[in-house]
C-alpha cells in the first residue's frame, strides 16, 4: 500500500529544487495514495556514498542525481548519472523521467503528471514552474532584474541565501505545496530573511570588485573564499557586463566551491558545456553553469585558475 509508510522527497537545495519537491509532494498525495510525504533537501556533499543513500527507506529524488532505488525520480541535469552503470539502469517510466532540455525541473514533473496520472495543475503551480525556468536557467530580463527583482518568486529565491536554520527550506516547501508564491513570500520569516539578504546583496556588490584576481580574454577569475565577503550570484556580470565567462571560488557550509558560468546577457557563440567540464572535476551542472567542491581551499583555487585559463584559451581559439 502506497501510504503505509512515509515517503521522503529529497530535493536539491535551491529554488528550483524546492518547487519541485513541493509540486511532487502535492501530486503524490492527491493522485498516488501517498498519505505521508516529507520534503527534505539534499546537496552535493551528500552524494559521497550515494549507493547507500537512504538504505532501507522509501524515497524520491527531484532535481538531483539519479538513484536506482528511488520510488520516484525527476531531473533535468545532463550530469545526473554518477556512473555509466547508473546511466544504463535508467529507463523512462511512470515513476522516472529525465529531460536535459528542460530549463528547470518543475515543468518536467508537471508534464509527466499530466501524461501519466491525468493531473490538471492549478495556476499557482504553473506560475511556480515559469519562475523556476527563469531562476534556474537565468532567463532574467536583465542583470538588474536578477540582482534587484522584487517579484514574490525572486524575494523567496533571495531569502534562501540566508536560511535561518537547515530545515527552513523544508518548511517553505511544505507551505509552497499548499499555497501561492505570494503567500509564501508574505510570511514574516521570509520577509525578514529577504530584508537581511538584500542588505547582504548590497554589501556583496560593494565587496566584489577587489576579489577579482584577473580579467582577460572575456573571462573573469575571482576569489571570494573569505567568509567575510558576501556573495551575490550575478555580481560579476553586474560589474563586468562585457565578459563571457566567470570562474570563482566561494565558501560553503561543507568547504569551498568552484563556480563557473556563462554571462546570460553576453553568452559565447560556441560555448563549451560547463556542466560536463565541472563533472570531470567531481562536480556537475548545466550547459551554461556548473560547479565542483574540491577537498580544500588550495585545491579550489588551483582548479578555478586552471578552468579560467582553459576558458581563455577556448575563447582565443574559437
NUNU-521515 format. One record per residue: x negated, y negated, z of N, C-alpha, C, CB in turn. Coordinates in steps of 0.1 Angstrom, whole numbers, padded with zeros to 4 digits, always signed. Glycine has a CB too. Layout:
// residues N
XYZXYZXYZXYZ ...
//
This chain:
// residues 318
-0008+0012+0000+0000+0000+0000-0009-0012+0000+0010+0000+0012 -0006-0022-0009-0015-0034-0011-0016-0042+0002-0010-0042-0022 -0006-0044+0009-0006-0052+0021-0009-0046+0034+0006-0060+0022 -0014-0033+0033-0016-0026+0046-0028-0030+0054-0017-0011+0043 -0037-0036+0047-0049-0042+0054-0053-0055+0047-0061-0032+0054 -0060-0063+0054-0064-0077+0049-0072-0075+0036-0071-0085+0059 -0071-0085+0027-0079-0087+0016-0086-0100+0017-0071-0086+0002 -0099-0101+0016-0107-0113+0017-0111-0117+0003-0119-0112+0027 -0108-0130+0000-0112-0135-0013-0125-0143-0010-0101-0144-0020 -0136-0139-0016-0148-0146-0014-0150-0155-0027-0161-0137-0013 -0151-0168-0024-0151-0178-0035-0164-0186-0034-0139-0188-0034 -0169-0191-0045-0181-0199-0045-0179-0212-0037-0187-0202-0059 -0188-0216-0030-0186-0227-0020-0187-0241-0027-0196-0227-0009 -0178-0244-0036-0177-0257-0042-0162-0260-0046-0186-0258-0054 -0159-0271-0052-0145-0274-0055-0139-0264-0065-0145-0288-0062 -0146-0261-0075-0141-0251-0085-0138-0237-0078-0151-0249-0096 -0147-0233-0069-0145-0220-0063-0134-0221-0052-0158-0216-0056 -0133-0232-0045-0123-0233-0035-0109-0233-0042-0125-0246-0027 -0107-0240-0053-0095-0240-0060-0092-0226-0065-0095-0250-0072 -0102-0219-0070-0100-0205-0075-0095-0196-0064-0113-0200-0080 -0101-0197-0052-0096-0189-0041-0082-0192-0037-0106-0191-0029 -0079-0205-0036-0065-0209-0033-0055-0204-0042-0065-0225-0032 -0057-0206-0055-0048-0201-0065-0046-0186-0065-0052-0205-0079 -0057-0179-0064-0056-0164-0064-0049-0159-0052-0070-0158-0065 -0052-0165-0040-0045-0161-0028-0030-0162-0029-0051-0169-0016 -0026-0173-0035-0011-0175-0036-0005-0165-0046-0008-0190-0041 -0012-0163-0057-0007-0153-0067-0006-0139-0062-0016-0154-0080 -0017-0135-0054-0017-0122-0049-0006-0120-0038-0030-0119-0042 -0003-0130-0031+0008-0129-0021+0021-0128-0027+0008-0141-0011 +0023-0136-0038+0036-0137-0045+0039-0125-0054+0037-0149-0053 +0029-0120-0061+0031-0110-0071+0025-0096-0069+0027-0116-0084 +0015-0095-0060+0008-0083-0059+0009-0076-0045-0007-0086-0061 +0018-0081-0037+0021-0074-0025+0011-0076-0014+0024-0060-0027 +0002-0085-0015-0009-0087-0005-0003-0097+0006-0022-0093-0012 +0000-0091+0017+0006-0099+0028-0005-0106+0036+0013-0090+0037 -0017-0101+0037-0028-0107+0045-0039-0110+0035-0032-0097+0056 -0040-0123+0031-0051-0127+0022-0059-0138+0030-0045-0132+0009 -0072-0136+0030-0081-0145+0037-0091-0151+0027-0089-0138+0049 -0093-0164+0027-0103-0170+0018-0116-0173+0026-0097-0183+0012 -0127-0169+0021-0140-0171+0028-0150-0174+0017-0144-0159+0036 -0157-0185+0019-0167-0190+0010-0180-0181+0010-0171-0204+0012 -0187-0181-0002-0199-0173-0003-0209-0182-0011-0196-0159-0010 -0222-0180-0009-0231-0188-0017-0243-0179-0021-0236-0199-0008 -0252-0185-0028-0263-0177-0034-0272-0169-0024-0272-0185-0043 -0273-0175-0012-0282-0168-0002-0276-0155+0003-0284-0178+0009 -0263-0152+0000-0256-0140+0004-0257-0129-0006-0242-0143+0008 -0264-0131-0016-0265-0120-0026-0278-0112-0025-0264-0126-0040 -0286-0114-0014-0298-0107-0013-0296-0092-0012-0305-0111+0000 -0286-0087-0006-0282-0073-0005-0268-0071-0011-0283-0067+0010 -0267-0075-0023-0254-0076-0030-0247-0062-0031-0255-0082-0043 -0255-0052-0032-0249-0038-0033-0241-0034-0021-0260-0028-0036 -0245-0039-0009-0239-0035+0003-0229-0046+0008-0249-0032+0014 -0226-0056+0000-0218-0067+0004-0204-0061+0008-0217-0077-0007 -0199-0065+0020-0185-0062+0024-0183-0047+0023-0175-0069+0016 -0193-0039+0026-0191-0024+0025-0180-0019+0034-0205-0017+0029 -0171-0011+0028-0160-0006+0035-0148-0015+0037-0165-0001+0049 -0148-0027+0031-0138-0036+0032-0131-0039+0019-0143-0049+0039 -0118-0044+0020-0111-0048+0007-0114-0062+0005-0096-0045+0009 -0119-0065-0007-0122-0079-0010-0121-0082-0025-0137-0082-0005 -0120-0095-0028-0120-0100-0041-0132-0111-0042-0107-0107-0045 -0136-0113-0054-0147-0123-0056-0142-0132-0068-0160-0117-0060 -0143-0146-0066-0140-0155-0076-0150-0166-0078-0126-0162-0074 -0153-0169-0090-0163-0180-0093-0177-0176-0088-0159-0193-0087 -0180-0163-0088-0193-0158-0082-0196-0145-0089-0192-0157-0067 -0208-0140-0086-0213-0128-0092-0204-0116-0092-0226-0124-0085 -0204-0108-0103-0196-0096-0104-0200-0086-0093-0198-0090-0118 -0190-0080-0088-0193-0069-0078-0183-0057-0082-0190-0073-0063 -0189-0045-0084-0181-0034-0089-0171-0029-0079-0190-0023-0092 -0172-0032-0066-0163-0028-0056-0152-0038-0053-0170-0025-0043 -0152-0049-0060-0142-0060-0058-0128-0055-0063-0146-0073-0066 -0118-0057-0055-0105-0053-0059-0100-0062-0071-0095-0054-0047 -0104-0075-0069-0101-0085-0080-0114-0093-0082-0089-0094-0076 -0116-0096-0094-0128-0104-0097-0126-0113-0109-0141-0095-0100 -0129-0126-0108-0128-0135-0119-0140-0145-0118-0115-0143-0117 -0146-0147-0130-0157-0156-0131-0159-0161-0145-0170-0149-0126 -0167-0172-0146-0169-0178-0159-0184-0181-0160-0161-0191-0160 -0192-0177-0151-0207-0180-0152-0213-0170-0162-0214-0179-0138 -0221-0174-0171-0228-0165-0180-0238-0156-0174-0234-0173-0192 -0243-0161-0162-0253-0153-0154-0247-0146-0143-0264-0163-0149 -0235-0141-0144-0228-0135-0133-0233-0121-0130-0213-0134-0136 -0238-0114-0140-0243-0100-0137-0257-0100-0133-0241-0091-0150 -0259-0094-0121-0273-0094-0115-0282-0083-0120-0271-0093-0100 -0277-0074-0128-0285-0063-0134-0278-0058-0147-0287-0052-0124 -0285-0051-0155-0279-0045-0167-0269-0035-0163-0290-0039-0176 -0271-0028-0152-0262-0018-0147-0248-0024-0143-0268-0010-0135 -0249-0035-0137-0236-0042-0133-0229-0047-0146-0239-0054-0124 -0237-0052-0155-0230-0056-0168-0223-0044-0174-0241-0062-0178 -0229-0033-0174-0223-0021-0180-0211-0016-0172-0234-0010-0181 -0211-0019-0159-0199-0015-0151-0187-0023-0153-0203-0015-0137 -0189-0035-0159-0177-0044-0161-0169-0040-0174-0181-0058-0162 -0156-0039-0172-0146-0037-0183-0134-0046-0180-0142-0022-0185 -0130-0054-0189-0118-0062-0187-0106-0053-0182-0114-0071-0199 -0099-0058-0173-0087-0050-0168-0077-0059-0162-0092-0040-0157 -0067-0053-0156-0056-0061-0150-0062-0068-0137-0045-0051-0146 -0073-0063-0132-0078-0069-0120-0091-0077-0121-0081-0058-0110 -0098-0075-0133-0111-0082-0135-0110-0090-0148-0122-0071-0136 -0116-0102-0148-0117-0110-0160-0129-0119-0160-0104-0118-0162 -0136-0120-0171-0148-0128-0172-0147-0136-0185-0161-0120-0171 -0149-0149-0185-0148-0157-0197-0159-0168-0196-0134-0163-0200 -0170-0166-0201-0181-0175-0200-0179-0188-0208-0194-0169-0205 -0168-0189-0216-0165-0201-0223-0155-0210-0216-0159-0197-0237 -0150-0205-0204-0141-0213-0197-0149-0223-0189-0133-0204-0187 -0145-0236-0190-0152-0247-0182-0153-0245-0167-0146-0260-0185 -0142-0238-0162-0142-0235-0147-0134-0223-0145-0136-0247-0139 -0133-0218-0133-0127-0205-0130-0112-0206-0129-0133-0200-0118 -0106-0216-0123-0091-0216-0121-0083-0214-0133-0087-0229-0115 -0086-0221-0145-0078-0218-0157-0078-0203-0161-0082-0227-0168 -0090-0197-0159-0091-0183-0163-0082-0174-0154-0106-0178-0161 -0081-0177-0141-0072-0170-0132-0058-0172-0136-0074-0174-0118 -0054-0184-0139-0040-0187-0143-0036-0180-0156-0038-0202-0144 -0045-0181-0166-0042-0174-0179-0041-0159-0176-0054-0176-0189 -0049-0153-0168-0049-0139-0165-0036-0135-0158-0061-0135-0157 -0032-0143-0148-0019-0141-0141-0007-0142-0150-0018-0150-0129 -0007-0151-0159+0004-0152-0168+0005-0140-0178+0003-0165-0177 -0007-0136-0182-0007-0125-0192-0004-0111-0186-0021-0124-0198 -0009-0108-0174-0008-0095-0168+0003-0094-0157-0021-0091-0162 +0006-0105-0151+0015-0105-0139+0028-0113-0141+0008-0108-0127 +0029-0119-0153+0041-0127-0157+0042-0139-0147+0054-0118-0156 +0031-0145-0144+0031-0156-0135+0034-0169-0142+0018-0157-0127 +0043-0177-0136+0045-0191-0141+0039-0201-0131+0061-0193-0144 +0028-0206-0134+0021-0215-0124+0029-0228-0122+0007-0218-0129 +0029-0233-0110+0035-0246-0107+0026-0257-0113+0038-0248-0092 +0032-0269-0114+0024-0280-0120+0012-0284-0111+0033-0292-0121 +0013-0282-0098+0002-0285-0089-0010-0277-0092+0007-0284-0074 -0008-0264-0095-0019-0255-0098-0025-0259-0112-0015-0241-0098 -0017-0263-0121-0022-0267-0134-0030-0280-0133-0010-0270-0144 -0026-0289-0124-0034-0301-0121-0047-0297-0115-0026-0311-0112 -0047-0288-0105-0060-0284-0099-0069-0278-0109-0057-0274-0088 -0064-0270-0119-0072-0264-0129-0078-0274-0138-0064-0254-0137 -0070-0285-0142-0075-0295-0150-0087-0303-0144-0064-0305-0154 -0085-0305-0131-0096-0312-0124-0108-0303-0122-0091-0318-0110 -0106-0290-0120-0117-0281-0119-0125-0281-0131-0112-0267-0116 -0119-0282-0143-0126-0283-0155-0135-0296-0156-0117-0283-0167 -0129-0307-0151-0136-0319-0151-0148-0319-0142-0127-0331-0148 -0146-0314-0130-0156-0314-0120-0167-0304-0123-0150-0311-0106 -0163-0292-0126-0174-0281-0128-0181-0283-0141-0167-0268-0127 -0175-0288-0151-0182-0289-0164-0186-0304-0166-0172-0285-0176 -0186-0312-0156-0190-0326-0157-0184-0333-0168-0205-0327-0157 -0171-0331-0170-0163-0338-0181-0158-0351-0176-0152-0329-0186 -0165-0358-0167-0160-0371-0163-0161-0381-0175-0169-0376-0151 -0152-0391-0174-0152-0401-0185-0165-0409-0186-0140-0411-0183 -0171-0411-0174-0184-0418-0174-0191-0415-0161-0181-0434-0175 -0204-0419-0160-0211-0417-0148-0205-0425-0136-0226-0421-0150 -0199-0436-0140-0192-0444-0129-0180-0436-0123-0187-0457-0135 -0172-0429-0132-0162-0421-0126-0167-0410-0118-0153-0416-0137 -0178-0404-0122-0184-0393-0115-0189-0397-0101-0195-0387-0123 -0194-0409-0100-0200-0414-0088-0190-0421-0079-0212-0423-0091 -0181-0429-0085-0172-0437-0077-0157-0434-0079-0174-0452-0081 -0154-0423-0086-0140-0420-0089-0132-0418-0076-0139-0407-0097 -0119-0422-0076-0111-0422-0064-0099-0413-0065-0107-0436-0060 -0097-0405-0075-0086-0396-0076-0086-0386-0065-0086-0389-0090 -0074-0381-0061-0074-0371-0050-0084-0360-0051-0060-0366-0048 -0085-0354-0063-0095-0343-0065-0109-0347-0063-0093-0337-0080 -0112-0360-0067-0126-0364-0066-0129-0368-0051-0128-0376-0075 -0119-0373-0044-0120-0375-0030-0123-0362-0022-0108-0383-0024 -0116-0352-0026-0118-0339-0020-0132-0334-0023-0107-0329-0024 -0135-0334-0036-0148-0330-0041-0160-0337-0033-0150-0333-0055 -0159-0350-0031-0169-0357-0024-0169-0353-0009-0168-0372-0025 -0158-0351-0003-0157-0347+0011-0164-0334+0014-0142-0347+0016 -0164-0325+0004-0170-0312+0007-0185-0313+0010-0168-0303-0005 -0191-0324+0006-0206-0326+0008-0209-0328+0023-0211-0337-0001 -0199-0331+0031-0201-0334+0045-0192-0325+0053-0200-0349+0048 -0190-0313+0050-0181-0304+0057-0185-0304+0072-0181-0290+0051 -0175-0307+0081-0178-0308+0095-0182-0295+0102-0166-0314+0102 -0178-0284+0096-0182-0271+0101-0181-0260+0090-0173-0266+0113 -0188-0249+0091-0189-0239+0080-0176-0234+0075-0197-0228+0084 -0166-0233+0083-0153-0227+0079-0143-0238+0074-0147-0220+0091 -0148-0250+0073-0138-0261+0069-0133-0259+0055-0145-0274+0070 -0141-0254+0045-0137-0252+0032-0126-0241+0031-0148-0248+0023 -0127-0231+0040-0117-0221+0041-0104-0227+0045-0121-0210+0050 -0104-0236+0054-0092-0243+0059-0085-0251+0047-0095-0252+0071 -0094-0257+0040-0089-0265+0028-0083-0256+0018-0099-0274+0023 -0090-0245+0015-0085-0235+0005-0071-0230+0009-0095-0223+0004 -0069-0227+0022-0056-0223+0026-0045-0233+0024-0056-0219+0041 -0049-0246+0028-0040-0257+0026-0037-0259+0011-0045-0270+0032 -0047-0258+0003-0046-0261-0011-0036-0250-0018-0059-0260-0018 -0036-0238-0012-0028-0228-0018-0013-0231-0016-0031-0214-0012 -0010-0240-0006+0004-0242-0003+0008-0257-0005+0006-0238+0012 +0000-0265-0010+0003-0279-0011-0004-0285-0024+0000-0287+0001 -0003-0299-0025-0008-0305-0037-0022-0311-0034+0001-0316-0042 -0029-0316-0044-0042-0322-0042-0040-0335-0034-0048-0326-0056 -0029-0342-0037-0026-0354-0029-0024-0352-0014-0013-0361-0035 -0017-0341-0011-0015-0337+0003-0028-0334+0010-0005-0325+0004 -0037-0326+0003-0050-0322+0009-0058-0334+0011-0057-0311+0000 -0059-0343+0000-0067-0355+0001-0062-0364+0012-0067-0362-0012 -0050-0364+0016-0044-0372+0026-0046-0367+0040-0029-0374+0024 -0052-0355+0042-0055-0350+0055-0064-0360+0062-0061-0336+0054 -0062-0361+0075-0071-0371+0083-0085-0366+0082-0066-0371+0097 -0088-0353+0084-0102-0349+0084-0108-0350+0070-0103-0334+0088 -0100-0349+0059-0106-0351+0046-0109-0366+0043-0096-0346+0035 -0100-0374+0048-0102-0389+0046-0115-0393+0054-0090-0397+0051 -0116-0388+0066-0128-0391+0074-0140-0386+0068-0126-0385+0089 -0140-0374+0062-0152-0369+0055-0155-0376+0043-0149-0354+0052 -0144-0381+0036-0146-0388+0023-0153-0402+0026-0133-0390+0016 -0149-0408+0037-0155-0421+0040-0170-0419+0044-0147-0427+0052 -0172-0409+0052-0186-0406+0055-0194-0403+0043-0187-0394+0065 -0189-0394+0034-0196-0390+0022-0198-0402+0012-0188-0380+0014 -0189-0412+0012-0190-0424+0004-0202-0432+0009-0177-0432+0003 -0203-0433+0022-0214-0441+0028-0227-0434+0024-0213-0442+0043 -0227-0420+0025-0239-0413+0021-0242-0415+0006-0237-0398+0024 -0232-0416-0002-0234-0418-0017-0241-0431-0019-0221-0418-0024 -0236-0442-0012-0242-0455-0014-0257-0455-0009-0234-0465-0006 -0259-0448+0002-0273-0447+0006-0282-0439-0003-0273-0441+0021 -0276-0428-0009-0283-0419-0018-0287-0427-0031-0275-0407-0022 -0278-0435-0036-0281-0443-0048-0292-0452-0045-0269-0451-0052 -0293-0458-0033-0304-0467-0029-0317-0459-0027-0300-0475-0016 -0316-0447-0022-0328-0439-0019-0334-0432-0031-0325-0430-0008 -0326-0430-0041-0331-0421-0052-0343-0426-0059-0320-0419-0061 -0344-0439-0064-0355-0443-0072-0369-0439-0067-0355-0458-0074 -0372-0440-0055-0386-0436-0050-0388-0421-0051-0388-0441-0036 -0378-0413-0052-0380-0398-0053-0385-0394-0066-0367-0391-0049 -0384-0402-0076-0388-0398-0090-0403-0397-0090-0384-0409-0100 -0408-0384-0094-0422-0382-0095-0427-0386-0109-0425-0367-0093 -0420-0384-0119-0423-0389-0132-0411-0388-0141-0435-0381-0138 -0412-0396-0152-0402-0396-0163-0409-0397-0176-0392-0408-0161 -0407-0387-0184-0413-0387-0197-0406-0378-0207-0428-0383-0196 -0407-0381-0220-0401-0372-0230-0386-0368-0228-0408-0359-0230 -0379-0378-0222-0364-0375-0220-0361-0367-0208-0359-0368-0232 -0371-0365-0199-0369-0357-0187-0374-0365-0175-0377-0344-0188 -0366-0363-0164-0369-0369-0151-0372-0357-0141-0358-0378-0146 -0383-0358-0134-0386-0348-0123-0386-0356-0110-0399-0341-0126 -0378-0352-0101-0377-0359-0088-0379-0349-0076-0365-0367-0087 -0383-0354-0065-0385-0346-0053-0377-0353-0042-0400-0344-0049 -0365-0347-0039-0357-0353-0028-0356-0342-0017-0343-0357-0034 -0367-0336-0014-0367-0324-0005-0366-0329+0010-0379-0316-0007 -0369-0341+0012-0368-0346+0026-0353-0347+0031-0374-0360+0027 -0351-0342+0043-0338-0342+0048-0333-0356+0052-0337-0333+0061 -0342-0365+0051-0339-0379+0054-0333-0386+0042-0351-0387+0059 -0334-0380+0030-0329-0385+0018-0315-0380+0015-0339-0382+0006 -0306-0388+0013-0292-0384+0010-0292-0380-0005-0282-0396+0012 -0283-0371-0008-0282-0366-0022-0269-0370-0028-0283-0351-0022 -0270-0375-0041-0259-0378-0049-0261-0371-0062-0257-0394-0052 -0252-0362-0066-0254-0353-0077-0258-0360-0090-0241-0346-0080 -0252-0372-0093-0254-0379-0106-0263-0391-0104-0241-0382-0112 -0270-0393-0093-0278-0405-0091-0288-0406-0102-0285-0404-0077 -0294-0395-0106-0305-0396-0116-0299-0402-0129-0311-0382-0119 -0287-0398-0133-0282-0404-0145-0276-0418-0144-0271-0394-0151 -0272-0421-0131-0268-0434-0128-0279-0444-0130-0262-0435-0114 -0291-0440-0125-0303-0449-0126-0310-0447-0139-0312-0446-0114 -0309-0436-0145-0317-0433-0158-0307-0428-0168-0328-0423-0155 -0298-0436-0173-0288-0431-0183-0294-0427-0196-0278-0442-0186 -0307-0430-0199-0313-0427-0212-0319-0413-0212-0324-0437-0215 -0321-0406-0200-0328-0393-0200-0318-0383-0205-0333-0390-0186 -0324-0371-0209-0316-0360-0214-0315-0349-0203-0322-0354-0227 -0326-0346-0196-0326-0336-0186-0331-0342-0173-0334-0324-0190 -0326-0336-0162-0332-0339-0149-0336-0326-0142-0323-0347-0140 -0347-0326-0134-0351-0314-0126-0355-0320-0113-0362-0306-0133 -0349-0314-0102-0352-0319-0089-0353-0308-0078-0342-0329-0085 -0359-0312-0067-0359-0304-0055-0351-0310-0044-0374-0302-0050 -0342-0302-0039-0333-0307-0028-0332-0297-0017-0319-0310-0034 -0329-0302-0005-0328-0293+0007-0314-0287+0008-0332-0300+0020 -0313-0274+0013-0301-0268+0016-0301-0262+0030-0297-0257+0005 -0290-0257+0034-0290-0251+0048-0299-0239+0049-0276-0248+0052 -0301-0232+0037-0309-0220+0037-0323-0222+0032-0301-0210+0029 -0327-0234+0029-0340-0236+0024-0341-0247+0014-0346-0223+0017 -0348-0245+0003-0349-0256-0008-0344-0251-0021-0364-0260-0009 -0338-0259-0028-0331-0256-0041-0337-0264-0052-0316-0258-0040 -0340-0257-0063-0344-0264-0076-0331-0266-0084-0355-0256-0083 -0328-0278-0088-0316-0280-0096-0321-0286-0109-0306-0290-0089 -0314-0282-0120-0317-0286-0134-0305-0288-0141-0327-0275-0141 -0304-0299-0149-0292-0301-0157-0293-0311-0168-0281-0306-0148 -0284-0310-0178-0283-0319-0189-0276-0332-0184-0276-0313-0201 -0279-0343-0190-0272-0355-0188-0258-0354-0196-0280-0368-0193 -0247-0353-0189-0234-0351-0196-0231-0363-0205-0223-0350-0185 -0237-0374-0203-0234-0386-0212-0245-0389-0222-0231-0398-0203 -0255-0380-0222-0266-0381-0232-0272-0367-0234-0277-0392-0228 -0264-0358-0239-0269-0344-0239-0278-0342-0251-0257-0335-0241 -0286-0331-0250-0296-0328-0261-0289-0323-0273-0306-0318-0256 -0295-0325-0285-0289-0320-0297-0290-0305-0298-0295-0327-0309 -0301-0299-0294-0303-0285-0295-0309-0280-0281-0313-0281-0306 -0300-0281-0271-0304-0278-0258-0306-0263-0255-0294-0284-0248 -0314-0260-0245-0316-0247-0240-0304-0243-0231-0329-0245-0233 -0303-0230-0228-0293-0225-0218-0299-0226-0205-0288-0211-0222 -0295-0237-0197-0301-0239-0184-0299-0228-0174-0296-0252-0178 -0287-0222-0174-0284-0211-0165-0293-0200-0167-0269-0207-0166 -0295-0196-0180-0304-0185-0183-0318-0188-0179-0303-0181-0198 -0322-0200-0181-0336-0204-0177-0338-0202-0162-0338-0219-0181 -0328-0207-0154-0329-0206-0140-0327-0191-0135-0319-0215-0133 -0320-0183-0143-0318-0169-0139-0332-0162-0139-0308-0162-0149 -0340-0166-0148-0354-0160-0149-0362-0163-0136-0361-0165-0161 -0357-0172-0128-0364-0176-0116-0356-0173-0104-0368-0191-0116 -0346-0163-0105-0338-0158-0094-0326-0166-0092-0347-0159-0082 -0322-0175-0100-0310-0184-0099-0300-0180-0109-0314-0198-0099 -0294-0191-0114-0283-0189-0124-0277-0202-0127-0273-0179-0120 -0265-0202-0134-0257-0214-0137-0251-0213-0150-0266-0226-0137 -0248-0224-0156-0241-0226-0169-0251-0230-0180-0229-0235-0168 -0245-0232-0192-0254-0237-0203-0260-0250-0199-0246-0238-0215 -0253-0259-0193-0258-0273-0191-0263-0276-0177-0247-0282-0193 -0261-0266-0167-0266-0269-0154-0269-0256-0147-0256-0277-0146 -0279-0256-0138-0283-0244-0131-0292-0247-0120-0289-0233-0140 -0296-0236-0112-0304-0238-0101-0310-0225-0096-0297-0245-0090 -0320-0226-0087-0326-0214-0081-0331-0218-0067-0338-0209-0090 -0333-0208-0059-0337-0210-0045-0350-0203-0042-0326-0205-0035 -0361-0210-0045-0374-0204-0042-0376-0202-0027-0386-0213-0047 -0386-0194-0023-0388-0190-0009-0392-0201+0000-0397-0179-0008 -0399-0211-0005-0403-0222+0004-0405-0235-0004-0416-0219+0011 -0408-0246+0003-0409-0259-0004-0420-0259-0014-0411-0270+0007 -0431-0254-0011-0442-0254-0021-0438-0247-0034-0455-0247-0015 -0432-0235-0032-0427-0228-0044-0417-0235-0052-0422-0214-0040 -0408-0242-0044-0397-0250-0051-0404-0262-0059-0388-0256-0040 -0413-0268-0053-0420-0279-0061-0427-0274-0073-0430-0287-0051 -0434-0263-0071-0441-0257-0083-0432-0253-0094-0449-0245-0078 -0421-0247-0090-0411-0242-0100-0405-0254-0107-0400-0234-0094 -0401-0264-0100-0394-0276-0105-0404-0283-0115-0390-0286-0094 -0416-0284-0111-0426-0291-0120-0428-0283-0133-0439-0293-0113 -0428-0270-0132-0430-0261-0144-0418-0262-0153-0432-0247-0140 -0406-0262-0147-0394-0262-0155-0393-0276-0162-0381-0260-0146 -0396-0287-0155-0396-0300-0161-0406-0302-0172-0399-0311-0150 -0418-0297-0170-0428-0297-0181-0424-0289-0193-0442-0293-0176 -0418-0278-0190-0413-0269-0201-0402-0276-0209-0407-0256-0196 -0393-0284-0203-0383-0291-0210-0389-0303-0218-0373-0297-0200 -0399-0309-0213-0406-0320-0220-0411-0314-0233-0417-0326-0212 -0418-0302-0232-0423-0295-0244-0412-0292-0254-0431-0283-0240 -0401-0286-0248-0389-0283-0256-0384-0295-0264-0378-0277-0248 -0383-0306-0257-0378-0319-0263-0388-0323-0274-0376-0330-0253 -0401-0321-0272-0411-0326-0281-0411-0318-0294-0425-0325-0275 -0408-0305-0293-0409-0296-0305-0395-0294-0312-0415-0283-0301 -0385-0298-0306-0371-0296-0312-0367-0307-0321-0361-0294-0301 
//
